[in-house]
Amino acid sequence: MQLVLEKRAERSNIIALVSPLIAIGLTIVTMSILFAILGKNPISALGVYFIDPLTDSYSLQEIAVKAAPLVMIAIGLSLCYLANVWNIGAEGQFLIGAVAGSWLAVETHGTDAGPWVLPAMLLLAAAGGALYALIPAICRVRFGASEILTSLMLVYVADLFLDYLVRGPWRDPAGFNFPTTAEFDPVATMPILIQGGRLHLGAIIALVVVAAAAVLLGRTIKGFEIRVVGAAPRAARFGGFNSNQLVLLTFAISGALAGLAGIIEVAGPVGHLQPGFSPGYGFTAIIVAFLGRLNPVGILIAGLFLALTFIGGEQAQIAMKIPLDVTKVFQGILLFYVLACDSLILYRFRLIFPSRQVHRGTA
Amino acid sequence: MLDPTPTGPHSGGTPLLQTIGLTKRYGDFLANDSIDIEIWPQQIHALLGENGAGKSTLVKTIYGLIQPSDGEMRWQGEKMVLSGPSEARARGIGMVFQHFSLFDNLTVAENVALGLDGKESFKDMSARLEQVSNVYGLPLDPRREVWQLSVGERQRIEIVRALMQNPKFLILDEPTAVLTPQEADQLFVVLQRLKAEGRAILYISHKLEEVKRLCDTATILRGGKKVSTCNPRAETAASLARMMVGADIKEVKAAAGRKTTVPRLVVNDLGMEPDDPHGVKLQHISLELKGGEILGIAGVAGNGQDELFAALSGERQSMDPGTVVIDGQAAGHLSITQRRKLGAAFVPEERLGHGTAPRMKLSENALLTGHAASGMVQRGFINTAATLKTVDRATEAFDVRKAKRDPEAASLSGGNLQKFVVGREILRNPAVLVVNQPTWGVDAGAAAVIRQALLDLAAGGAAILVTSQDLDELIEIADRIAVMFHGRLSEPLATADASREKLGLLMGGSSLAEKETAHAVGA
């Protein structure tokens, strides 16, 4: 008996929907084994991870707060990945966006600047993220440099640049030498949606981005262009679509969205610029993009799910003394299973029973 | 040469290879349905059938590449089970594939060494290679790198590689598809010689005249089943074709008294460097094509046809606008979309991946080439109803058979997808149609539909440029035929004056070679 992978005649739409669920199921099984090895009861650990955060309003709001940047970044990345453009540096664009937006907040700090400050910060952040993302895009188009490497390396450049700013020129004079800017003024922070809560305008912006991406991909010729360049580059060229232009465009959009997410995070839950304010959103968003099948609505769901793992991870650390790094392990295993299960969309398993070829081993 | 008459079962002997009820199943699909075939020593046995008839499956089974689902093979009377091609080679079965498996950047000798299982030293092997190639009149320089060689020479490598294993039985899969008529004649001399040495040959081909000339026996497959085994010399090409297709093929009819009008596609001294290092440089290409006219471009594959298509379609643009003129407008510098807006339409050779995005729906593939010039896009938004309507119209006009209204391109059979790709362009009613290999790998029924559609489009006043390696096709539909060789285009000949011999000489580059003084090509 033999187990073989066999190509399907047409891609299976059912599996395309079910594959992320299978991946989540397999991840949970693997995690249970991991918890057992750590000496924790898998059932209660999973309960703390996935059920408890859904039971109180604070955690629910926190999930939305964490999901917003993940979803925005992942939407941008999905446009890149659909076009076969591999932007791995969303984390860097996220940080640069935060820096660009914070510049205005730092400059206007303590002045009586009006309510134009926040919108201007958002615009600056989007522009900063987009410009930063264009560096690897231009290197690829002009010199054929691999955007995977260049965009990834620029993450560390952005990280150190941010570090320099908050330890040097932008350090809060009244901050006891901590590497951080001053707390942003109220006109430079995201408005809160629920009185006394943490949910802010960023969640609404994320939903608008999801809707816009759904229309772009499903209804417009530009969205079609993005999909066809990724799916069949030669056919796209025959269709008259310029793939170099698209590299620049998708990088710029995803950089802008990552930058926007960056300033929303700084001007929202964090309130000031400091090193290490991102728990790796730009990288986690890669998982969100693939778990969501590079589909806007899928990404929204996947973003909420991964936000849940962040919250659950924090709670598990407090309640069960499970190390916070287990959350990253979880996310890594999940990406692994998602990519593995995706092969079932185009292939299927088949058991082959030996027919009447019993007398082998001649010759 | 031996007397070419012996054929069929030799009384009393055992066949070299015999298959009994050989069956290969893929899911519910029977690629080979209980096939019995006998191959005798000293026999050139033709295997005939349309695309998808099961020829490839059968020879791959015999060569050990796929395992049969049922039935058995006997080699010299004994049951044979093959676990892989190396076992087949060990018994004396050799195969020359249609698509060469050669490494461009390695030398001839290195390529041959890679394909042999033997343990002899590289030096001995090279010497033997030269000896075998000389004995059989297949001259090869073992030290040349493959990318410098013509297609015919590349095929020689494959044949010599198979012969170096001294096979009793050699399988050739459409060996003349890539050869000029003269090169094919040289190959036939080699095959006759192999036969005279007592070897058996299984010869897969579509070219019926060739089979009648060369082969002693023919087995015809249709839809995975064996239809008949016959003596091809006792049959006519028409009767063989009828057995292959299962019905008479509709004859293509040109509308009487087609009138040519003004020039609609003009190419002036077009030259272009290739964009990949192994590509062909286009040089001084000029042609003029009037409305109502079909110009055929013949030539062995790899002589610049793909490069010419890219230059005409605008996939590659020229600095000089005047090199390509579409309907009176200088278009050499325009993109493919802008050329489509001028009324040009294009059908590339490769259906999947070039003409269509394989994993996208037909409606999306209608949009691929239709977005520029029809009502499919309004203010950046896609009009899905319009794209679906194109699919429906193409389906109806060209009898595209598919499982549902709007399936993925890759799920259609080759012939049906080609009908869709050609139909998609013809429905736009183009002024100029540039089409590469319109019926390559397409079953005879679909090929007739496509050729008829091209004739009808020309009758409606369009100018059509057809590139094809199938001379019969060009002779059937073209008014004039030009030949491409080493990136240059010959003067077109009126089809009535274009004998196969003349075209064959041009395809081998002979009359052009005299003009070529500065450009010494690959010699």
Interface residues (C-beta under 8 A of the other chain):
Chain A: A9 E10 R11 R219 T220 I221 K222 F224 R227 V228 A231 A232 R234 A235 A236 R237 F238 G239 G240 S355 R356 Q357 H359 R360 T362 A363
Chain B: Q67 S69 D70 K79 V81 S83 E87 A90 R91 S313 G314 E315 S335 I336 T337 R340 F346 P348 E350 G353 H354 G355 T356 A357 P358 R359 M360 E364 N365 L367 L368 T369 H371 A372 V377 G380 F381 I382 P407 E408 A410 S411
